[in-house]
Amino acid sequence: MQRRYGYGVTLVIIGGIFLSTSGILLRNLDAATGWQVLFYRGFAFSLMLFLLLALRYRRDTLAAFRGIGLAGLWAALALGLGSICYIFALLWTTVANAVFIIGSAPLATAFVAWWVLGERTSRFGIVAMLVSLAGIGLMFADGLIEGRWQGTLAALGVVASFVVFLLLIRSRSHVDMLPATCLGGLVMGGIAGLFVESFVLSTHDLGIAIAMGCLQFGVGFWCFTVATRYILASEVALFSLTESILGPLWVWIGVGEQPSFLTLAGCMVVLACVGAYSINGIRSERRQLQAS
């Protein structure tokens, strides 16, 4: 790994800022439905990423897509379904509730890797996973009380799909899987197209949908991907909490969407667990690098 710590951290923070704008962008829609946003967001994201891949691989672009194999196609499906759940989670519940449940994905990935793949996990990590479940439980209870349980379930769907996506990507770590990510946008847009009643949007809503594909999702995801070349995976997970912290803040300031007490309590539990788990992981990875 090429260590350019400051550059890597800056990329993750920038990526988190871009990704954190999803809630405030959705709250400023005039009349567009979730399916309409997903349709244009998905194809805008795929087009942008395809152009970047074409610039990188030129004549070998199609070969790069063939190289992802069957695992890449499954990863694209997982990413596309997760992206659909992501939009509806933000539409069906508070931004704070959704993004902090989604922010538990690093812990969920570690748990599944330990349980399914047999990867070693420290006792500290297991404790962090179990405690974070309590925080998610508080937010789920809030969703039941407020009648927003569908949004909580959708957020859990994002976590599940993200875990599957990461494990599939890890299984092909020797291959550039960005083409699979590109195909994920097509899955998102293609499925959404089946449910769109009208493809006509106002200029305002169309601009938001395209911005969510090219800037919010596209630039944010690109920053995270590049950052992994320069800083540790646990450091990416830690600094990506920028998204979880800023997302609820934007809608609180912009549209007055204030989280409930249960949501705030659950948020603090999940934030503390993910932060502590990431810091512990950073120390562990650094010890391994020094020993090698």
C-alpha positions in Angstrom: 0.0 0.0 0.0 1.3 3.4 -0.9 1.0 5.5 2.2 0.0 9.1 1.6 -1.9 9.5 4.8 -3.1 13.1 4.5 -4.2 12.7 0.9 -6.2 9.5 1.8 -7.9 11.0 4.8 -8.8 14.1 2.8 -10.3 12.0 0.0 -12.5 10.1 2.6 -13.7 13.3 4.2 -14.5 14.8 0.8 -16.3 11.6 -0.2 -18.3 11.6 3.1 -19.3 15.2 2.5 -20.6 14.4 -1.0 -22.4 11.3 0.2 -24.0 13.1 3.1 -26.0 15.4 0.8 -28.4 12.6 -0.2 -31.0 13.4 2.5 -31.1 17.2 1.9 -31.3 16.7 -1.8 -34.3 14.3 -1.5 -36.0 16.6 0.9 -35.9 19.4 -1.7 -37.6 17.4 -4.4 -40.8 19.1 -5.8 -42.8 16.1 -7.0 -40.5 13.3 -8.2 -41.1 9.8 -6.8 -38.4 7.5 -5.4 -38.5 5.4 -8.6 -38.1 8.4 -10.8 -35.0 9.5 -8.8 -33.6 6.0 -8.9 -34.0 5.7 -12.6 -32.1 8.9 -13.5 -29.6 8.5 -10.6 -28.7 5.0 -11.6 -28.1 5.7 -15.3 -26.3 9.0 -14.5 -23.9 7.2 -12.1 -23.2 4.4 -14.6 -22.6 6.8 -17.5 -20.1 8.8 -15.4 -18.3 5.7 -14.2 -18.2 4.2 -17.6 -16.6 7.3 -19.1 -13.9 7.2 -16.3 -13.3 3.5 -17.0 -13.1 4.2 -20.8 -10.5 6.9 -20.1 -8.5 4.4 -18.0 -8.7 1.3 -20.1 -9.4 2.7 -23.6 -9.4 -0.3 -26.0 -9.4 -2.8 -23.0 -12.6 -1.4 -21.5 -14.8 -4.3 -22.5 -12.1 -6.7 -21.3 -12.2 -5.0 -17.9 -16.0 -5.7 -17.8 -15.5 -9.3 -18.8 -12.9 -9.7 -16.1 -15.2 -9.2 -13.2 -16.7 -12.7 -13.8 -19.9 -14.1 -12.2 -19.0 -12.7 -8.8 -18.9 -9.2 -10.3 -22.4 -9.6 -11.7 -23.7 -10.7 -8.3 -21.9 -7.8 -6.8 -23.6 -5.4 -9.3 -27.0 -6.9 -8.4 -26.3 -6.4 -4.6 -25.2 -2.8 -5.1 -28.2 -2.0 -7.3 -30.7 -3.5 -4.8 -28.9 -1.7 -1.9 -29.0 1.6 -3.7 -32.8 1.2 -4.1 -33.2 0.4 -0.4 -31.0 3.4 0.4 -33.3 5.9 -1.4 -36.4 4.5 0.1 -34.9 4.4 3.6 -34.2 8.1 3.4 -37.8 8.8 2.0 -39.6 6.6 4.6 -37.8 7.5 7.8 -35.6 10.3 9.2 -32.2 10.8 7.7 -30.6 10.3 11.1 -32.4 7.0 11.6 -31.4 5.7 8.1 -27.8 6.9 7.9 -26.7 5.7 11.3 -28.2 2.2 10.7 -26.4 2.2 7.3 -23.2 3.4 9.1 -23.1 0.2 11.0 -22.1 -1.6 7.8 -18.4 -2.0 8.7 -19.4 -3.9 11.9 -21.9 -6.0 10.0 -19.3 -6.9 7.3 -16.8 -7.9 10.0 -19.5 -10.1 11.7 -20.4 -11.9 8.5 -16.8 -12.3 7.5 -16.1 -13.9 10.9 -19.3 -16.1 10.9 -19.4 -17.1 7.3 -15.8 -16.9 6.1 -14.1 -17.8 9.4 -12.0 -14.6 9.4 -10.4 -13.8 12.7 -12.1 -11.1 14.8 -11.0 -9.8 18.1 -13.1 -10.0 21.3 -13.3 -6.2 21.1 -14.8 -6.4 17.7 -17.4 -9.0 18.8 -18.4 -6.8 21.7 -18.7 -3.7 19.5 -20.9 -5.7 17.1 -23.2 -6.8 19.9 -23.5 -3.3 21.5 -24.2 -1.7 18.1 -27.1 -4.0 17.8 -28.6 -2.4 20.9 -28.3 1.0 19.2 -29.9 -0.3 16.0 -32.7 -1.7 18.3 -33.3 1.7 19.7 -33.7 3.2 16.3 -35.9 0.3 15.1 -38.1 0.9 18.2 -38.3 4.5 17.3 -39.4 3.6 13.8 -42.2 1.3 15.2 -43.4 4.1 17.6 -43.4 6.8 14.9 -44.9 4.5 12.2 -41.7 4.6 10.1 -40.7 0.9 10.4 -40.6 0.5 6.6 -37.7 3.0 6.4 -35.8 1.2 9.1 -36.2 -2.2 7.3 -35.0 -0.5 4.1 -31.9 0.8 5.9 -31.2 -2.7 7.2 -31.6 -3.9 3.6 -28.9 -1.4 2.6 -26.6 -2.9 5.3 -27.3 -6.5 4.1 -26.7 -5.7 0.4 -23.5 -3.7 1.2 -22.1 -6.7 3.2 -22.8 -9.0 0.3 -21.3 -6.5 -2.2 -18.1 -6.1 -0.1 -17.6 -9.9 0.4 -18.1 -10.5 -3.3 -15.6 -7.7 -4.1 -13.1 -9.2 -1.6 -13.4 -12.6 -3.3 -12.0 -11.0 -6.5 -9.5 -8.7 -4.8 -7.0 -9.4 -7.6 -9.4 -7.9 -10.2 -10.5 -4.3 -10.7 -14.2 -4.5 -9.7 -15.1 -0.9 -10.6 -16.9 -2.2 -13.7 -19.1 -4.2 -11.4 -19.9 -1.0 -9.6 -20.7 0.6 -12.9 -23.1 -2.2 -13.7 -24.7 -1.7 -10.3 -26.0 1.7 -11.5 -27.6 -0.1 -14.5 -29.3 -2.5 -12.1 -30.6 0.4 -10.0 -31.9 2.3 -13.0 -33.2 -0.8 -14.8 -35.3 -2.0 -11.9 -36.6 1.5 -11.2 -37.7 1.8 -14.8 -40.1 -1.0 -14.3 -42.0 1.0 -11.7 -41.8 4.5 -13.2 -45.2 5.7 -14.3 -43.8 8.8 -16.0 -40.3 9.6 -17.1 -41.1 13.3 -17.2 -39.7 15.4 -14.4 -39.4 19.1 -13.7 -36.1 20.6 -14.5 -35.5 21.1 -10.8 -36.2 17.4 -9.9 -34.2 16.1 -12.9 -31.2 18.2 -11.9 -31.4 16.8 -8.3 -31.6 13.2 -9.6 -28.7 13.6 -12.0 -26.6 15.4 -9.3 -27.3 12.4 -7.0 -25.9 10.1 -9.6 -22.9 12.0 -10.8 -21.9 14.0 -7.7 -23.5 12.7 -4.5 -23.0 9.0 -5.3 -20.4 9.2 -8.1 -17.8 11.6 -6.6 -18.4 10.2 -3.1 -17.9 6.6 -4.1 -14.8 7.5 -6.3 -13.2 9.3 -3.3 -13.7 6.3 -1.1 -12.3 3.9 -3.7 -9.2 5.9 -4.4 -8.6 6.5 -0.7 -8.2 2.7 0.0 -4.9 2.9 -1.9 -3.4 5.3 0.6 -4.8 4.6 4.0 -5.9 1.5 6.0 -9.3 0.0 5.5 -10.2 0.7 9.2 -9.1 4.4 8.7 -11.5 4.6 5.7 -14.3 3.2 7.9 -13.5 5.7 10.7 -13.3 8.9 8.6 -16.3 7.9 6.5 -18.4 8.5 9.6 -18.3 12.1 8.2 -21.3 11.0 6.1 -23.3 9.7 9.1 -22.7 12.9 11.1 -23.2 15.5 8.4 -26.3 13.8 6.7 -28.7 14.4 9.7 -27.1 17.9 10.3 -27.9 19.1 6.8 -31.6 18.2 7.0 -31.8 19.6 10.6 -30.4 22.9 9.4 -32.1 22.9 6.0 -35.6 21.6 6.6 -35.9 21.4 10.4 -36.0 17.6 10.5 -35.1 16.9 14.1 -34.3 13.4 15.3 -36.2 11.9 18.2 -34.6 11.1 21.5 -34.6 7.3 20.8 -33.0 7.9 17.4 -30.3 10.2 18.9 -29.6 7.6 21.6 -29.3 4.8 19.0 -27.1 7.1 16.9 -24.7 7.7 19.7 -24.4 4.0 20.5 -23.7 3.0 16.8 -21.3 6.0 16.3 -19.3 5.1 19.4 -19.1 1.4 18.4 -18.1 2.0 14.8 -15.6 4.6 15.9 -14.0 2.4 18.7 -14.0 -0.6 16.3 -12.2 1.4 13.6 -9.6 2.9 16.0 -8.9 -0.6 17.3 -8.6 -1.9 13.8 -6.2 0.9 12.9 -3.9 -0.1 15.7 -4.1 -3.7 14.7 -3.3 -3.1 11.1 -0.4 -0.8 11.9 1.1 -3.4 14.2 0.8 -5.9 11.3 2.5 -3.5 8.9 5.4 -2.8 11.3 5.9 -6.6 11.8 6.0 -7.3 8.1 
